[in-house]
Amino acid sequence: MNKIFLVIQREYSTRVKKPSFWILTLVVPILLAALYAIPIMLATKPMEHANVLVVDDSGLFQGQFRSGRDITYFDAGSLDYAKRQLASVDTLDAIVFIPARETSIPQDAFLYYRSDAPSMSVQSDVNSQLQEILRNVILLDVHGITPDDYAMITSTHIHLRTQDIETGRDGFLQIKLVIGAVLALLVFLGVFMFGSQVMRGVMEEKTSRIVEVIVCSVKPFQLMMGKVVGIGLVGLTQFALWVVLSGIAMSGVRIANADLFEQATSRHSVTEVASKGTEATTQYEAARYQQAQYEAGEGIDNDLKDLIEGLASINFGLLIILFVFYFLFGYLLYASLFAAAGSLVDNETDSQQFTLPMTVPLLLTFLLLPAMINEPSGSLSTWLSIIPFTSPIAMLFRIPFGVPIWQIVLSVILLLATFPLCIWVAAKIYRGAILRYGQKATWRDLFHIVKS
């Protein structure tokens, strides 16, 4: 046992001391914190104010453009005057020009600028107001519907919320989908990255003939287990540092945007209102008030609130525990097979014939992710999360959606039962093939080694 610990210590220390380990350890939390913070920052960052001149030769849009907190519109008499103003006044950003009508409805409008093109926000606002004003003119002239009537019709809606009937908690399925996919991807990459390190380490020692010296004092099984566990501890160390550093970084984001999170967690929905009569008017007024708050910079939009509420609804403690378990035993299961594959060959090119069949279950799980996304609790998703060779990815993908306890327990038991069997098979292959050098192994050789 002491010899296994020596191998574990060597494998662990040599890899942890590498600069690449610490670079990757620091980069990933920074990226995760950036992914967490960027949507909030973009949603709350005020746009640089823009001033736009409006020249309407058609007569339909004059005085109809609404200024907001980010864009101010000014009516200009003629295009020539507007162009002179744009050229001489630095605070002006663009000109909206609607030519005189040749038909009853204008066909084109132009957005002129001086040197720098207007931001996408300006272009989007101009375009949306042009369409809205033209639509209101048509509705009023043809159908007799006022802009306020139309706004009430379109603003009154039912907000479909997925909700657990037992707990009453919102589903936030899109957010859970992203979290589940990220967890599954991390396990997939971890198993391949650290499993490949095990295989490369075995092949390097075999090719350099160092293994022939090592096995004089260490049994092949001890050497294989030392490598697998040592590199696995490197992976766990890295993931633990990722969790701690990411938690610190995300806490910093929450502290820096405390007002946003407080508004999101204390939000009361205004969507559980009937769609007609006085209650519909109440809903419409509430929606308009909320939108006015956002336009004035006093509130945050619903999408951002849903994002923050969805993140707050996730049980990250359970996720971290199950992530560590499935990563650890999924890695040990596949890393032992990677070690066996490395002992059969002398280079990575030849190893493909053995590693590809071994990794088919993991690849198949990823190919079936669209079907799992469609039905996270369906029979296919359930079976994939129970079968030991696919459960490290499938179960972690499903956990954020909520999985029955019996399925988690059964998946854990089967993975724990399958792991020793894989270690036993891999140890037999490793012991029988580690000293074979210069011979290309075949599937027949593998069969004879396992059978012996």
C-alpha positions as CSV (number, residue, x, y, z in Angstrom):
1,M,0.0,0.0,0.0
2,N,2.9,2.3,0.8
3,K,4.2,1.8,-2.8
4,I,0.8,2.9,-4.2
5,F,1.0,6.1,-2.1
6,L,4.5,6.8,-3.4
7,V,3.3,6.5,-7.0
8,I,0.3,8.7,-6.2
9,Q,2.5,11.3,-4.6
10,R,4.9,11.4,-7.6
11,E,2.1,11.6,-10.1
12,Y,0.3,14.3,-8.1
13,S,3.3,16.5,-7.3
14,T,4.8,16.5,-10.8
15,R,1.6,17.6,-12.4
16,V,0.5,20.2,-9.7
17,K,3.9,21.9,-10.0
18,K,3.5,22.5,-13.7
19,P,2.7,26.1,-14.7
20,S,0.0,24.9,-17.1
21,F,-1.9,23.5,-14.2
22,W,-2.1,26.8,-12.4
23,I,-2.7,28.8,-15.6
24,L,-5.8,26.6,-16.4
25,T,-6.9,26.7,-12.7
26,L,-7.0,30.5,-12.8
27,V,-8.4,31.0,-16.3
28,V,-11.5,28.8,-15.9
29,P,-13.0,30.7,-12.8
30,I,-12.3,34.0,-14.5
31,L,-14.2,32.8,-17.6
32,L,-17.1,31.4,-15.5
33,A,-17.4,34.7,-13.5
34,A,-17.3,36.6,-16.8
35,L,-20.2,34.4,-18.2
36,Y,-22.1,35.1,-15.0
37,A,-21.4,38.8,-14.9
38,I,-21.6,39.8,-18.6
39,P,-25.4,39.4,-19.1
40,I,-26.0,41.5,-15.9
41,M,-23.5,44.1,-16.9
42,L,-24.8,44.4,-20.5
43,A,-28.4,44.6,-19.2
44,T,-27.6,47.4,-16.7
45,K,-24.9,49.3,-18.4
46,P,-26.4,52.6,-19.7
47,M,-26.0,53.2,-23.5
48,E,-24.1,56.2,-24.6
49,H,-26.7,58.9,-25.2
50,A,-27.4,59.7,-28.9
51,N,-29.1,62.7,-30.5
52,V,-30.9,62.1,-33.8
53,L,-32.5,64.6,-36.2
54,V,-35.7,63.6,-38.0
55,V,-36.6,64.9,-41.4
56,D,-40.0,63.8,-42.6
57,D,-41.0,64.7,-46.1
58,S,-43.8,62.2,-46.1
59,G,-45.8,64.0,-43.4
60,L,-46.7,60.8,-41.6
61,F,-43.9,60.7,-39.0
62,Q,-43.5,64.3,-38.0
63,G,-43.5,64.7,-34.2
64,Q,-44.2,61.0,-33.7
65,F,-40.7,59.8,-32.6
66,R,-40.5,59.3,-28.9
67,S,-37.3,60.2,-27.0
68,G,-36.0,58.0,-24.3
69,R,-33.3,57.9,-21.7
70,D,-30.7,56.8,-24.3
71,I,-31.9,58.6,-27.5
72,T,-33.3,62.1,-28.1
73,Y,-35.1,62.9,-31.3
74,F,-35.3,66.4,-32.8
75,D,-37.5,67.5,-35.7
76,A,-35.6,69.3,-38.4
77,G,-37.2,71.3,-41.2
78,S,-35.2,70.2,-44.3
79,L,-32.6,67.6,-45.2
80,D,-30.1,70.3,-46.2
81,Y,-30.4,72.0,-42.8
82,A,-30.1,68.7,-41.0
83,K,-26.9,67.8,-43.0
84,R,-25.3,71.2,-42.1
85,Q,-26.2,70.6,-38.4
86,L,-24.8,67.1,-38.4
87,A,-21.6,68.3,-40.0
88,S,-21.1,71.2,-37.6
89,V,-22.5,70.0,-34.2
90,D,-20.4,67.3,-32.6
91,T,-23.3,66.2,-30.2
92,L,-25.5,65.1,-33.1
93,D,-25.1,61.5,-34.2
94,A,-27.5,60.8,-37.1
95,I,-30.3,61.9,-39.3
96,V,-33.5,59.9,-40.0
97,F,-34.8,60.9,-43.4
98,I,-38.2,59.8,-44.8
99,P,-38.6,60.9,-48.4
100,A,-41.9,62.2,-49.8
101,R,-44.4,59.5,-50.7
102,E,-44.9,58.3,-54.2
103,T,-47.5,55.9,-52.9
104,S,-49.9,56.0,-49.9
105,I,-47.3,54.2,-47.8
106,P,-43.6,55.2,-47.7
107,Q,-41.3,52.5,-49.0
108,D,-37.9,53.6,-47.8
109,A,-36.3,55.6,-45.0
110,F,-32.6,56.5,-44.6
111,L,-30.3,56.8,-41.5
112,Y,-27.5,59.2,-42.4
113,Y,-24.4,59.5,-40.2
114,R,-21.2,61.5,-40.2
115,S,-18.2,59.3,-39.7
116,D,-18.9,56.6,-37.1
117,A,-21.9,54.4,-37.8
118,P,-24.7,54.7,-35.2
119,S,-24.7,51.9,-32.6
120,M,-27.0,48.9,-33.1
121,S,-29.2,50.2,-30.3
122,V,-29.8,53.4,-32.2
123,Q,-30.5,51.6,-35.5
124,S,-32.8,49.2,-33.8
125,D,-34.7,52.0,-32.0
126,V,-35.1,54.0,-35.2
127,N,-36.3,51.0,-37.1
128,S,-38.8,49.8,-34.4
129,Q,-40.3,53.4,-34.1
130,L,-40.6,53.7,-37.9
131,Q,-42.5,50.4,-38.0
132,E,-44.7,51.3,-35.0
133,I,-45.6,54.8,-36.2
134,L,-46.5,53.4,-39.7
135,R,-48.6,50.6,-38.1
136,N,-50.4,53.1,-35.8
137,V,-51.3,55.3,-38.8
138,I,-52.7,52.3,-40.7
139,L,-54.6,51.0,-37.7
140,L,-56.2,54.4,-37.0
141,D,-57.0,55.4,-40.6
142,V,-58.2,52.0,-41.8
143,H,-59.5,50.2,-38.7
144,G,-60.2,53.0,-36.3
145,I,-58.0,51.5,-33.6
146,T,-56.0,54.0,-31.5
147,P,-52.4,53.4,-30.4
148,D,-53.5,53.0,-26.8
149,D,-56.1,50.4,-27.7
150,Y,-53.5,48.5,-29.7
151,A,-50.9,48.8,-26.9
152,M,-53.5,47.3,-24.5
153,I,-54.2,44.4,-26.8
154,T,-50.6,43.5,-27.3
155,S,-49.4,44.2,-23.8
156,T,-52.1,42.0,-22.1
157,H,-50.7,38.5,-22.2
158,I,-50.4,35.4,-20.1
159,H,-46.9,34.6,-18.9
160,L,-46.5,30.8,-19.0
161,R,-44.5,29.7,-16.0
162,T,-43.4,26.1,-15.4
163,Q,-44.0,25.3,-11.7
164,D,-43.6,22.3,-9.5
165,I,-47.1,21.4,-8.2
166,E,-45.7,20.1,-4.9
167,T,-43.2,22.8,-4.0
168,G,-44.8,25.7,-5.9
169,R,-41.3,26.6,-7.2
170,D,-40.8,27.9,-10.7
171,G,-39.1,25.6,-13.2
172,F,-36.7,28.0,-15.0
173,L,-36.1,25.2,-17.5
174,Q,-33.9,27.1,-19.8
175,I,-31.5,28.1,-17.0
176,K,-31.4,24.5,-15.7
177,L,-30.8,23.3,-19.2
178,V,-27.7,25.4,-19.5
179,I,-26.4,24.4,-16.0
180,G,-27.0,20.7,-16.7
181,A,-25.2,20.9,-20.1
182,V,-22.2,22.7,-18.5
183,L,-21.9,20.1,-15.8
184,A,-22.1,17.3,-18.3
185,L,-19.5,18.9,-20.5
186,L,-17.1,19.4,-17.6
187,V,-17.3,15.7,-16.7
188,F,-16.9,14.7,-20.3
189,L,-13.8,16.9,-20.7
190,G,-12.4,15.9,-17.3
191,V,-12.7,12.2,-18.1
192,F,-11.1,12.6,-21.5
193,M,-8.4,15.1,-20.4
194,F,-7.2,13.3,-17.3
195,G,-7.8,9.8,-18.7
196,S,-5.7,10.7,-21.7
197,Q,-3.0,11.9,-19.3
198,V,-3.0,8.4,-17.7
199,M,-2.7,6.7,-21.1
200,R,0.1,9.0,-22.3
201,G,2.0,8.5,-19.0
202,V,1.7,4.7,-19.3
203,M,2.9,4.8,-23.0
204,E,5.8,7.2,-22.2
205,E,7.1,4.9,-19.5
206,K,6.6,1.8,-21.7
207,T,8.3,3.4,-24.7
208,S,11.3,4.7,-22.6
209,R,11.6,1.3,-20.9
210,I,11.5,3.0,-17.5
211,V,8.6,0.8,-16.6
212,E,10.9,-2.3,-16.7
213,V,12.9,-0.8,-13.9
214,I,9.8,0.4,-12.0
215,V,8.0,-3.0,-12.0
216,C,11.1,-4.5,-10.3
217,S,10.0,-2.7,-7.0
218,V,6.3,-2.0,-7.7
219,K,3.7,-4.4,-8.8
220,P,1.9,-3.6,-12.1
221,F,-1.4,-3.2,-10.3
222,Q,0.1,-0.8,-7.8
223,L,1.7,1.2,-10.6
224,M,-1.6,1.4,-12.5
225,M,-3.7,2.4,-9.4
226,G,-1.1,4.9,-8.3
227,K,-1.2,6.6,-11.7
228,V,-5.0,6.5,-11.9
229,V,-5.6,7.8,-8.4
230,G,-2.7,10.4,-8.5
231,I,-3.9,12.0,-11.7
232,G,-7.5,11.8,-10.5
233,L,-6.5,13.7,-7.4
234,V,-4.9,16.4,-9.7
235,G,-8.3,16.7,-11.4
236,L,-10.2,16.9,-8.1
237,T,-7.8,19.5,-6.9
238,Q,-8.3,21.5,-10.0
239,F,-12.1,21.2,-9.9
240,A,-12.1,22.1,-6.2
241,L,-10.0,25.2,-6.9
242,W,-12.4,26.1,-9.8
243,V,-15.4,25.8,-7.4
244,V,-13.8,27.9,-4.7
245,L,-12.4,30.6,-7.0
246,S,-15.6,30.6,-9.1
247,G,-17.7,31.0,-5.9
248,I,-15.5,33.9,-4.8
249,A,-15.7,35.5,-8.2
250,M,-19.5,35.1,-8.5
251,S,-20.0,36.3,-4.9
252,G,-18.1,39.4,-5.9
253,V,-20.5,39.9,-8.9
254,R,-23.5,39.5,-6.5
255,I,-22.1,42.0,-4.1
256,A,-21.3,44.5,-6.8
257,N,-24.8,44.1,-8.2
258,A,-26.7,43.7,-4.8
259,D,-29.6,45.9,-5.9
260,L,-30.3,43.8,-9.0
261,F,-30.4,40.5,-7.0
262,E,-32.6,42.1,-4.3
263,Q,-35.1,43.3,-6.9
264,A,-35.1,39.9,-8.6
265,T,-35.6,37.8,-5.4
266,S,-38.4,40.1,-4.1
267,R,-40.3,40.3,-7.4
268,H,-44.0,39.7,-7.4
269,S,-45.4,38.5,-10.6
270,V,-48.1,40.7,-12.3
271,T,-49.0,38.1,-14.9
272,E,-51.5,36.0,-13.0
273,V,-54.3,38.3,-14.2
274,A,-57.3,37.6,-16.4
275,S,-57.2,38.6,-20.0
276,K,-60.3,40.8,-20.2
277,G,-62.3,43.5,-18.5
278,T,-61.0,45.7,-15.6
279,E,-58.4,43.1,-14.6
280,A,-56.9,43.2,-18.1
281,T,-56.6,47.0,-17.8
282,T,-54.9,46.6,-14.5
283,Q,-52.4,44.1,-16.0
284,Y,-51.8,46.5,-18.9
285,E,-51.1,49.4,-16.5
286,A,-48.8,47.3,-14.4
287,A,-46.9,46.2,-17.5
288,R,-46.6,49.8,-18.7
289,Y,-45.5,51.0,-15.2
290,Q,-42.8,48.3,-15.1
291,Q,-41.6,49.2,-18.5
292,A,-41.5,52.9,-17.6
293,Q,-39.4,52.1,-14.6
294,Y,-37.0,50.2,-16.7
295,E,-36.8,53.0,-19.3
296,A,-36.1,55.5,-16.5
297,G,-33.3,53.3,-15.2
298,E,-35.1,52.4,-12.0
299,G,-35.8,48.7,-12.7
300,I,-34.5,45.7,-14.5
301,D,-36.2,43.8,-17.3
302,N,-38.0,40.5,-16.9
303,D,-35.4,38.4,-18.7
304,L,-32.7,39.5,-16.3
305,K,-35.0,38.9,-13.3
306,D,-35.7,35.4,-14.5
307,L,-32.0,34.7,-14.9
308,I,-31.2,35.8,-11.4
309,E,-34.2,34.0,-9.9
310,G,-33.4,30.9,-11.8
311,L,-29.8,30.9,-10.5
312,A,-31.1,31.5,-7.0
313,S,-33.5,28.5,-7.3
314,I,-30.7,26.0,-8.0
315,N,-29.5,23.8,-5.1
316,F,-25.8,24.3,-5.8
317,G,-24.8,22.3,-2.7
318,L,-26.4,19.1,-4.0
319,L,-25.0,19.8,-7.5
320,I,-21.5,20.1,-6.2
321,I,-21.7,16.9,-4.1
322,L,-23.1,14.9,-7.0
323,F,-20.7,16.5,-9.5
324,V,-17.7,15.4,-7.3
325,F,-19.1,11.9,-7.0
326,Y,-19.8,11.4,-10.7
327,F,-16.6,13.0,-11.8
328,L,-14.5,10.9,-9.4
329,F,-16.0,7.5,-10.1
330,G,-16.7,8.2,-13.8
331,Y,-13.0,9.2,-14.1
332,L,-11.8,6.2,-12.1
333,L,-13.9,3.9,-14.3
334,Y,-12.7,5.3,-17.6
335,A,-9.1,6.1,-16.5
336,S,-8.4,2.5,-15.6
337,L,-9.5,1.5,-19.1
338,F,-7.3,4.3,-20.6
339,A,-4.4,2.9,-18.6
340,A,-5.1,-0.6,-19.9
341,A,-5.2,0.8,-23.5
342,G,-1.9,2.6,-22.9
343,S,-0.3,-0.6,-21.8
344,L,-1.3,-2.4,-25.0
345,V,0.3,0.1,-27.5
346,D,3.5,2.1,-27.9
347,N,2.0,5.3,-29.5
348,E,-1.3,7.2,-29.5
349,T,-2.1,6.4,-33.2
350,D,-2.3,2.7,-32.4
351,S,-4.3,3.4,-29.2
352,Q,-7.3,4.7,-31.2
353,Q,-8.5,1.1,-32.0
354,F,-8.9,0.5,-28.2
355,T,-9.9,4.0,-26.9
356,L,-12.6,4.7,-29.4
357,P,-14.8,1.6,-28.5
358,M,-14.3,2.4,-24.8
359,T,-15.5,6.0,-25.2
360,V,-18.5,5.2,-27.4
361,P,-20.9,5.3,-24.4
362,L,-19.8,8.9,-23.5
363,L,-19.9,10.0,-27.1
364,L,-23.3,8.4,-27.6
365,T,-24.7,10.2,-24.5
366,F,-23.7,13.5,-26.1
367,L,-25.3,12.6,-29.4
368,L,-28.5,11.8,-27.6
369,L,-28.5,15.1,-25.7
370,P,-31.1,16.7,-28.0
371,A,-33.5,13.9,-27.2
372,M,-32.7,14.3,-23.5
373,I,-33.3,18.1,-23.7
374,N,-36.8,17.3,-25.2
375,E,-37.7,14.9,-22.4
376,P,-35.4,15.3,-19.4
377,S,-37.5,12.8,-17.5
378,G,-38.3,10.5,-20.4
379,S,-37.4,6.8,-20.5
380,L,-34.3,7.4,-22.6
381,S,-32.9,10.0,-20.2
382,T,-33.7,7.7,-17.3
383,W,-31.9,4.7,-18.7
384,L,-28.9,6.7,-19.7
385,S,-28.6,8.2,-16.2
386,I,-28.8,4.7,-14.6
387,I,-26.4,2.8,-16.9
388,P,-22.9,3.2,-15.2
389,F,-21.0,3.9,-18.5
390,T,-23.3,6.8,-19.4
391,S,-24.6,8.0,-15.9
392,P,-21.7,10.4,-15.1
393,I,-22.9,12.7,-18.0
394,A,-26.6,11.9,-18.3
395,M,-27.4,12.1,-14.5
396,L,-25.5,15.4,-14.1
397,F,-27.4,16.8,-17.0
398,R,-30.7,15.8,-15.4
399,I,-30.0,16.8,-11.8
400,P,-30.9,20.5,-12.2
401,F,-34.3,19.5,-13.5
402,G,-35.1,17.3,-10.5
403,V,-34.6,13.6,-10.4
404,P,-36.4,11.1,-8.2
405,I,-34.3,9.9,-5.2
406,W,-34.6,6.3,-6.2
407,Q,-33.1,6.9,-9.6
408,I,-30.1,8.8,-8.0
409,V,-29.6,6.0,-5.5
410,L,-29.8,3.2,-8.1
411,S,-27.4,5.1,-10.4
412,V,-24.9,5.5,-7.5
413,I,-25.2,1.9,-6.5
414,L,-24.7,0.6,-10.1
415,L,-21.7,2.9,-10.7
416,L,-20.1,1.8,-7.4
417,A,-20.7,-1.9,-8.3
418,T,-19.3,-1.5,-11.9
419,F,-16.2,0.4,-10.9
420,P,-14.4,-2.5,-9.2
421,L,-15.2,-4.8,-12.1
422,C,-13.6,-2.3,-14.6
423,I,-10.6,-2.0,-12.3
424,W,-10.2,-5.8,-12.2
425,V,-10.4,-6.1,-16.0
426,A,-8.1,-3.2,-16.5
427,A,-5.6,-4.5,-14.0
428,K,-5.4,-7.9,-15.8
429,I,-4.8,-6.2,-19.1
430,Y,-2.3,-3.8,-17.6
431,R,-0.4,-6.6,-15.9
432,G,-0.4,-8.8,-19.0
433,A,0.6,-6.1,-21.5
434,I,2.8,-3.5,-19.7
435,L,6.1,-5.3,-20.5
436,R,5.2,-6.1,-24.1
437,Y,7.3,-3.7,-26.2
438,G,7.5,-3.4,-30.0
439,Q,4.5,-5.7,-30.6
440,K,1.3,-4.4,-32.0
441,A,-1.6,-5.6,-29.9
442,T,-4.8,-6.8,-31.4
443,W,-8.2,-7.6,-30.1
444,R,-7.3,-11.3,-30.1
445,D,-4.3,-10.5,-27.8
446,L,-6.6,-8.5,-25.6
447,F,-9.1,-11.4,-25.4
448,H,-6.3,-13.9,-24.4
449,I,-4.9,-11.5,-21.8
450,V,-8.3,-11.1,-20.1
451,K,-9.0,-14.8,-20.4
452,S,-5.7,-15.9,-18.8
